[in-house]
Amino acid sequence: MTYKGHVENGAIVLDDPAELPEGAAVNIELVPSPASVDDELGPSFTERFAEIMGKAQSLPEDAAQNHDYYLYGAAKK
């Protein structure tokens, strides 16, 4: 059976009352909040490369559209 709850002042508190026998063994699984998941992923692409974004100079006007041409010699689009 699964019960939901939260930590309050260092103790596990069940959201709904439950009749559990004294001394019953339990397993506790931490459910990450959406904010903690973002923290585990680290900074976003934009945050990591903010210092260098938009710094490229002297590129052809069609560099974004034809980057494969300039990098690898593929046919222009």
C-alpha positions in Angstrom: 0.0 0.0 0.0 1.3 3.5 -0.8 0.7 6.6 1.4 1.5 10.2 0.5 3.0 12.6 2.9 5.6 15.3 3.4 8.4 16.2 5.7 7.6 18.6 8.5 10.2 19.7 11.0 12.3 16.6 10.1 9.5 14.1 10.6 7.4 12.3 7.9 3.8 13.4 8.2 1.1 11.5 6.2 -1.3 13.6 4.2 -4.3 11.3 5.2 -4.6 9.5 8.5 -3.7 5.8 8.4 -3.9 3.0 11.0 -0.4 1.6 10.9 0.8 -1.0 13.5 3.4 0.3 16.0 6.9 -0.7 14.9 5.8 -1.4 11.3 8.7 -1.3 8.8 8.3 1.2 6.0 10.1 2.3 2.8 10.4 6.0 2.0 10.9 7.2 -1.5 11.7 10.8 -2.2 9.6 12.3 -5.0 11.6 15.2 -6.7 9.8 18.4 -7.1 9.9 20.0 -10.6 12.3 22.7 -9.3 14.8 20.1 -8.0 14.7 18.3 -11.4 15.7 21.6 -13.1 18.5 22.0 -10.6 19.8 18.5 -11.4 19.9 19.2 -15.1 22.1 22.2 -14.5 22.2 25.5 -16.4 20.3 25.8 -19.7 22.0 26.0 -23.1 21.4 29.8 -23.1 22.8 30.2 -19.6 26.0 28.2 -20.5 26.7 30.1 -23.7 25.4 33.5 -22.9 28.9 35.1 -22.9 29.6 34.1 -26.5 26.2 34.2 -28.1 26.0 36.8 -30.8 29.8 37.4 -30.9 30.6 35.9 -34.3 31.7 38.5 -36.8 32.5 38.5 -40.6 30.1 35.7 -41.4 28.3 35.5 -44.7 24.7 36.8 -44.6 23.4 33.3 -45.4 25.6 31.5 -42.8 22.6 30.4 -40.7 20.8 28.9 -43.7 23.8 27.4 -45.5 26.0 26.4 -42.5 26.5 22.9 -44.0 27.9 24.5 -47.2 30.4 26.6 -45.3 31.4 23.8 -42.8 31.3 20.7 -45.0 31.0 21.8 -48.6 27.4 20.6 -49.0 25.1 22.2 -51.7 23.7 25.6 -50.8 20.0 25.8 -50.0 
